[in-house]
């Protein structure tokens, strides 16, 4: 499986940083460029958060085929296959995603 570079900051830490930046901006009126350099967060992200924009994953969550829990299960399944030495084929990945989506639909009562 391909190597994925881990994030330097976790999601919770990033949210805390953004809250600290917004608070500093509100109290001191510090420019976005200075705050972006100080905290290592892109200025447009800070400006968008200031204006009340949500995260991208939240905006499109209703259009996702699988819920985040199922995506994590799918990722774990792929990693287990790789650990066992089985090559991951795209058709098997799609098949497993469809099975998880069907289970979700049955649980929600969308499909009999």
Backbone as ProteinMPNN parsed JSONL, in Angstrom:
{"seq_chain_A": "XXXXXXXXXXXXXXXXXXXXXXXXXXXXXXXXXXXXXXXXXXXXXXXXXXXXXXXXXXXXXXXXXXXXXXXXXXXXXXXXXXXXXXXXXXXXXXXXXXXXXXXXXXXXXXXX", "coords_chain_A": {"N_chain_A": [[0.848, -1.175, 0.0], [0.46, 2.258, -0.659], [2.54, 4.785, 0.749], [1.362, 7.084, 3.074], [1.739, 10.323, 3.966], [1.828, 11.364, 7.276], [-0.222, 13.787, 8.973], [1.06, 16.774, 10.4], [-0.259, 18.009, 12.42], [-3.034, 17.139, 14.395], [-6.599, 16.806, 13.761], [-8.142, 17.894, 15.884], [-6.25, 19.471, 17.207], [-5.718, 21.294, 15.19], [-8.192, 22.569, 14.94], [-8.266, 23.818, 17.432], [-6.109, 25.546, 17.114], [-7.099, 27.19, 15.064], [-9.267, 28.368, 16.388], [-7.853, 29.815, 18.318], [-6.48, 31.589, 16.661], [-8.623, 33.03, 15.52], [-9.646, 34.235, 17.801], [-7.47, 35.828, 18.554], [-7.405, 37.505, 16.339], [-9.836, 38.816, 16.643], [-9.497, 40.142, 19.102], [-7.072, 41.62, 18.854], [-6.904, 42.49, 16.247], [-5.073, 41.574, 14.398], [-3.401, 41.195, 11.269], [-4.384, 38.879, 8.635], [-2.292, 37.711, 7.174], [-0.069, 37.826, 8.891], [-0.979, 36.226, 11.007], [-1.329, 33.819, 9.653], [1.31, 33.125, 8.988], [2.408, 32.908, 11.554], [0.955, 30.797, 12.783], [0.994, 28.82, 10.887], [-1.1, 28.212, 9.168], [-3.082, 28.33, 6.288], [-3.89, 31.476, 4.913], [-6.332, 31.964, 3.546], [-7.934, 29.941, 4.527], [-8.198, 30.706, 7.191], [-9.532, 33.146, 6.85], [-11.906, 32.257, 5.651], [-12.969, 30.709, 7.745], [-13.368, 32.718, 9.585], [-15.438, 34.057, 8.373], [-17.413, 32.269, 8.769], [-17.567, 29.876, 7.383], [-17.879, 26.355, 6.955], [-16.168, 23.18, 7.34], [-14.894, 21.463, 4.434], [-15.504, 18.741, 4.243], [-17.751, 18.578, 5.807], [-19.593, 20.035, 4.354], [-20.219, 18.455, 2.159], [-21.105, 16.083, 3.193], [-23.649, 14.919, 3.106], [-23.779, 13.957, 0.565], [-22.169, 11.806, 0.413], [-21.431, 8.4, -0.252], [-20.842, 6.531, 1.643], [-20.905, 6.475, 5.237], [-18.66, 8.155, 7.58], [-17.754, 6.216, 9.45], [-18.015, 3.792, 8.081], [-16.227, 4.287, 6.024], [-13.832, 4.32, 7.444], [-13.797, 1.657, 8.264], [-13.558, 0.425, 5.783], [-11.062, 1.359, 4.999], [-9.475, 0.145, 6.98], [-9.909, -2.53, 6.301], [-8.665, -2.611, 3.789], [-6.021, -2.14, 4.582], [-5.574, -4.411, 6.146], [-5.752, -6.444, 4.188], [-3.48, -5.753, 2.711], [-1.503, -6.14, 4.658], [-1.671, -8.888, 4.911], [-0.636, -9.657, 2.562], [-2.107, -9.716, 0.229], [-2.88, -8.486, -2.963], [-4.533, -5.435, -3.545], [-7.368, -5.07, -5.38], [-9.122, -2.929, -7.556], [-11.756, -3.516, -8.25], [-12.568, -5.207, -6.203], [-12.438, -3.473, -4.065], [-14.424, -1.608, -4.781], [-16.578, -3.362, -4.727], [-16.701, -4.086, -1.991], [-17.239, -1.559, -0.916], [-19.767, -1.138, -2.011], [-21.194, -3.186, -0.727], [-21.063, -2.291, 1.939], [-22.47, 0.109, 1.624], [-24.988, -0.883, 0.913], [-25.662, -2.211, 3.28], [-25.871, -0.007, 4.959], [-28.071, 1.267, 3.77], [-30.094, -0.63, 4.218], [-30.196, -0.613, 7.016], [-31.112, 1.97, 7.417], [-33.572, 1.782, 6.351], [-34.047, 2.284, 3.697], [-33.914, 0.402, 1.758], [-35.122, -2.829, 1.005]], "CA_chain_A": [[0.0, 0.0, 0.0], [1.242, 3.479, -0.783], [2.817, 5.509, 1.978], [0.625, 8.331, 3.239], [2.445, 11.179, 4.908], [0.925, 11.772, 8.357], [-0.328, 15.218, 9.245], [1.852, 17.246, 11.526], [-1.198, 18.422, 13.455], [-4.291, 16.4, 14.323], [-7.772, 17.626, 13.494], [-8.528, 18.644, 17.091], [-5.242, 20.505, 17.437], [-5.9, 22.311, 14.154], [-9.377, 23.349, 15.317], [-7.874, 24.674, 18.551], [-5.286, 26.614, 16.551], [-7.968, 28.117, 14.334], [-10.004, 29.142, 17.403], [-6.909, 30.765, 18.904], [-6.233, 32.619, 15.648], [-9.813, 33.875, 15.409], [-9.714, 35.03, 19.022], [-6.426, 36.849, 18.453], [-7.846, 38.457, 15.305], [-10.926, 39.61, 17.202], [-9.019, 40.988, 20.191], [-5.968, 42.506, 18.497], [-7.001, 42.954, 14.865], [-3.859, 41.168, 13.684], [-3.677, 40.841, 9.868], [-4.42, 37.447, 8.317], [-0.976, 37.256, 6.709], [0.772, 37.61, 10.073], [-1.503, 35.067, 11.727], [-1.066, 32.631, 8.842], [2.72, 32.777, 9.168], [2.652, 32.538, 12.952], [0.333, 29.522, 13.131], [1.19, 27.837, 9.827], [-2.39, 27.88, 8.556], [-3.281, 29.142, 5.094], [-4.682, 32.673, 5.185], [-7.705, 31.851, 3.03], [-8.659, 29.08, 5.468], [-8.533, 31.54, 8.348], [-10.55, 34.111, 6.435], [-13.164, 31.529, 5.46], [-13.483, 30.358, 9.068], [-13.816, 33.982, 10.171], [-16.725, 34.371, 7.754], [-18.392, 31.27, 9.178], [-17.605, 28.701, 6.507], [-17.578, 25.083, 7.599], [-15.17, 22.347, 6.683], [-15.369, 20.907, 3.167], [-16.101, 17.416, 4.437], [-19.093, 18.774, 6.358], [-20.463, 20.574, 3.312], [-20.61, 17.41, 1.215], [-21.336, 14.828, 3.907], [-24.916, 14.313, 2.7], [-23.605, 13.371, -0.763], [-21.256, 10.672, 0.516], [-22.046, 7.084, -0.379], [-20.612, 5.832, 2.907], [-20.648, 7.335, 6.391], [-17.251, 8.106, 7.984], [-17.44, 4.958, 10.138], [-17.838, 2.771, 7.046], [-14.986, 4.6, 5.321], [-12.737, 3.84, 8.29], [-13.801, 0.193, 8.184], [-13.043, 0.09, 4.457], [-9.621, 1.623, 5.048], [-8.88, -0.906, 7.802], [-9.976, -3.748, 5.497], [-7.603, -2.499, 2.782], [-4.74, -2.299, 5.261], [-5.447, -5.819, 6.524], [-5.414, -7.188, 2.973], [-2.087, -5.458, 2.396], [-0.682, -6.815, 5.669], [-1.707, -10.322, 4.635], [0.059, -9.896, 1.31], [-3.021, -9.793, -0.912], [-2.954, -7.224, -3.704], [-5.866, -4.835, -3.548], [-7.899, -4.828, -6.721], [-10.125, -1.862, -7.492], [-13.111, -4.082, -8.304], [-12.884, -5.713, -4.858], [-12.677, -2.288, -3.238], [-15.767, -1.126, -5.131], [-17.548, -4.345, -4.244], [-16.837, -3.941, -0.538], [-17.919, -0.282, -0.681], [-21.185, -1.349, -2.324], [-21.769, -3.998, 0.356], [-21.239, -1.401, 3.094], [-23.544, 1.053, 1.296], [-26.253, -1.619, 0.993], [-25.944, -2.416, 4.703], [-26.327, 1.289, 5.472], [-29.42, 1.498, 3.248], [-31.006, -1.543, 4.917], [-30.341, -0.118, 8.386], [-31.904, 3.202, 7.398], [-34.897, 1.474, 5.833], [-34.181, 2.737, 2.313], [-33.898, -0.75, 0.865], [-35.605, -4.034, 1.684]], "C_chain_A": [[0.891, 1.234, 0.0], [1.398, 4.16, 0.57], [2.041, 6.818, 1.985], [1.327, 9.135, 4.319], [1.489, 11.633, 6.007], [0.917, 13.289, 8.523], [0.533, 15.57, 10.44], [0.958, 17.576, 12.717], [-2.482, 17.618, 13.288], [-5.447, 17.367, 14.091], [-8.175, 18.482, 14.681], [-7.54, 19.772, 17.373], [-5.396, 21.643, 16.434], [-7.108, 23.188, 14.482], [-9.049, 24.298, 16.459], [-7.017, 25.837, 18.066], [-6.148, 27.654, 15.844], [-8.771, 28.971, 15.307], [-9.104, 30.192, 18.042], [-6.624, 31.913, 17.94], [-7.417, 33.574, 15.562], [-9.969, 34.769, 16.632], [-8.687, 36.158, 18.982], [-6.813, 37.917, 17.435], [-8.918, 39.39, 15.867], [-10.407, 40.594, 18.248], [-8.005, 42.033, 19.735], [-6.063, 43.074, 17.088], [-5.77, 42.632, 14.033], [-4.199, 40.777, 12.245], [-3.601, 39.332, 9.623], [-3.047, 36.925, 7.924], [-0.053, 36.959, 7.892], [0.33, 36.376, 10.845], [-1.218, 33.773, 10.973], [0.38, 32.187, 9.003], [2.999, 32.268, 10.577], [2.139, 31.136, 13.274], [0.502, 28.443, 12.06], [-0.1, 27.352, 9.192], [-2.603, 28.839, 7.39], [-4.245, 30.292, 5.397], [-6.115, 32.584, 4.705], [-8.555, 30.958, 3.934], [-9.103, 29.89, 6.679], [-9.648, 32.527, 8.005], [-11.903, 33.434, 6.254], [-13.788, 31.136, 6.798], [-14.027, 31.598, 9.771], [-15.205, 34.348, 9.661], [-17.787, 33.32, 8.061], [-18.494, 30.051, 8.294], [-17.248, 27.451, 7.304], [-16.479, 24.348, 6.859], [-15.751, 21.774, 5.396], [-16.051, 19.566, 3.366], [-17.491, 17.53, 5.036], [-20.068, 19.219, 5.274], [-20.997, 19.485, 2.39], [-20.931, 16.08, 1.892], [-22.636, 14.148, 3.492], [-24.827, 13.659, 1.319], [-22.691, 12.143, -0.744], [-22.021, 9.361, 0.43], [-21.948, 6.322, 0.944], [-20.447, 6.837, 4.042], [-19.175, 7.209, 6.804], [-16.851, 6.8, 8.673], [-17.187, 3.85, 9.121], [-16.565, 3.024, 6.247], [-13.781, 4.132, 6.124], [-12.644, 2.323, 8.252], [-13.23, -0.27, 6.85], [-11.527, 0.294, 4.402], [-8.908, 0.53, 5.838], [-8.846, -2.226, 7.035], [-8.871, -3.754, 4.444], [-6.227, -2.71, 3.409], [-4.514, -3.742, 5.693], [-5.094, -6.68, 5.317], [-3.95, -6.986, 2.605], [-1.149, -6.152, 3.379], [-0.592, -8.313, 5.412], [-1.025, -10.674, 3.32], [-0.831, -10.039, 0.093], [-3.029, -8.456, -1.648], [-4.39, -6.71, -3.726], [-6.273, -4.524, -4.975], [-9.056, -3.833, -6.6], [-11.542, -2.415, -7.518], [-13.519, -4.668, -6.952], [-13.174, -4.561, -3.902], [-14.071, -1.721, -3.51], [-16.84, -2.071, -4.608], [-17.782, -4.223, -2.749], [-17.546, -2.633, -0.195], [-19.411, -0.412, -0.961], [-21.881, -2.173, -1.249], [-22.033, -3.121, 1.577], [-22.364, -0.394, 2.848], [-24.911, 0.374, 1.369], [-26.638, -1.876, 2.443], [-26.46, -1.128, 5.331], [-27.766, 1.556, 5.04], [-30.442, 0.618, 3.956], [-31.244, -1.049, 6.342], [-31.203, 1.136, 8.444], [-33.304, 2.979, 6.851], [-35.126, 1.935, 4.415], [-34.334, 1.575, 1.344], [-34.386, -1.961, 1.637], [-34.724, -5.211, 1.403]], "O_chain_A": [[1.963, 1.232, 0.605], [0.506, 4.113, 1.418], [2.067, 7.569, 1.009], [1.485, 8.674, 5.45], [0.449, 12.224, 5.713], [1.905, 13.972, 8.254], [0.709, 14.775, 11.363], [1.364, 17.439, 13.871], [-2.964, 17.436, 12.17], [-5.293, 18.583, 14.209], [-8.511, 19.655, 14.521], [-7.933, 20.882, 17.73], [-5.227, 22.812, 16.779], [-7.054, 24.407, 14.321], [-9.493, 25.446, 16.465], [-7.165, 26.966, 18.532], [-5.945, 28.856, 16.012], [-8.941, 30.169, 15.081], [-9.532, 31.321, 18.281], [-6.537, 33.07, 18.352], [-7.235, 34.791, 15.535], [-10.376, 35.925, 16.514], [-8.99, 37.299, 19.331], [-6.57, 39.104, 17.655], [-8.912, 40.593, 15.605], [-10.83, 41.749, 18.277], [-8.057, 43.186, 20.163], [-5.374, 44.042, 16.766], [-5.46, 43.338, 13.073], [-5.195, 40.088, 12.022], [-2.867, 38.609, 10.298], [-2.676, 35.814, 8.301], [0.66, 35.955, 7.89], [1.158, 35.577, 11.284], [-0.902, 32.75, 11.582], [0.647, 30.994, 9.139], [3.744, 31.304, 10.76], [2.815, 30.372, 13.962], [0.186, 27.278, 12.301], [-0.184, 26.213, 8.732], [-2.329, 30.034, 7.508], [-5.273, 30.106, 6.047], [-7.024, 33.072, 5.376], [-9.754, 31.19, 4.089], [-10.24, 29.774, 7.134], [-10.586, 32.715, 8.779], [-12.93, 33.978, 6.659], [-15.005, 31.221, 6.963], [-15.035, 31.526, 10.473], [-16.037, 34.874, 10.4], [-18.939, 33.468, 7.654], [-19.427, 29.261, 8.443], [-16.417, 27.493, 8.212], [-15.934, 24.842, 5.872], [-16.966, 21.615, 5.28], [-17.066, 19.283, 2.729], [-18.333, 16.663, 4.799], [-21.234, 18.824, 5.28], [-22.118, 19.591, 1.895], [-21.019, 15.053, 1.219], [-22.72, 12.92, 3.522], [-25.711, 12.888, 0.946], [-22.47, 11.516, -1.78], [-23.119, 9.231, 0.971], [-22.85, 5.569, 1.311], [-19.911, 7.926, 3.836], [-18.512, 6.248, 6.415], [-15.728, 6.329, 8.497], [-16.256, 3.06, 9.277], [-15.894, 2.077, 5.836], [-12.82, 3.609, 5.56], [-11.548, 1.764, 8.212], [-12.495, -1.256, 6.799], [-10.805, -0.517, 3.822], [-7.858, 0.043, 5.418], [-7.861, -2.961, 7.11], [-8.218, -4.775, 4.228], [-5.372, -3.382, 2.832], [-3.393, -4.245, 5.618], [-4.23, -7.552, 5.41], [-3.261, -7.935, 2.233], [-0.116, -6.69, 2.979], [0.44, -8.933, 5.666], [-0.854, -11.85, 2.999], [-0.361, -10.441, -0.971], [-3.169, -7.406, -1.022], [-5.336, -7.477, -3.906], [-5.583, -3.792, -5.684], [-9.855, -3.895, -5.665], [-12.437, -1.855, -6.884], [-14.696, -4.629, -6.596], [-14.045, -4.662, -3.038], [-14.807, -1.393, -2.579], [-17.877, -1.636, -4.109], [-18.924, -4.253, -2.288], [-18.368, -2.6, 0.72], [-20.231, 0.142, -0.228], [-23.027, -1.894, -0.897], [-23.102, -3.199, 2.181], [-23.125, -0.08, 3.763], [-25.881, 0.975, 1.831], [-27.812, -1.77, 2.801], [-27.384, -1.158, 6.144], [-28.585, 2.013, 5.837], [-31.543, 1.075, 4.261], [-32.378, -1.066, 6.82], [-31.942, 1.342, 9.407], [-34.135, 3.887, 6.882], [-36.268, 1.981, 3.957], [-34.831, 1.751, 0.231], [-34.082, -2.096, 2.822], [-34.985, -6.308, 1.897]]}, "name": "protein", "num_of_chains": 1, "seq": "XXXXXXXXXXXXXXXXXXXXXXXXXXXXXXXXXXXXXXXXXXXXXXXXXXXXXXXXXXXXXXXXXXXXXXXXXXXXXXXXXXXXXXXXXXXXXXXXXXXXXXXXXXXXXXXX"}
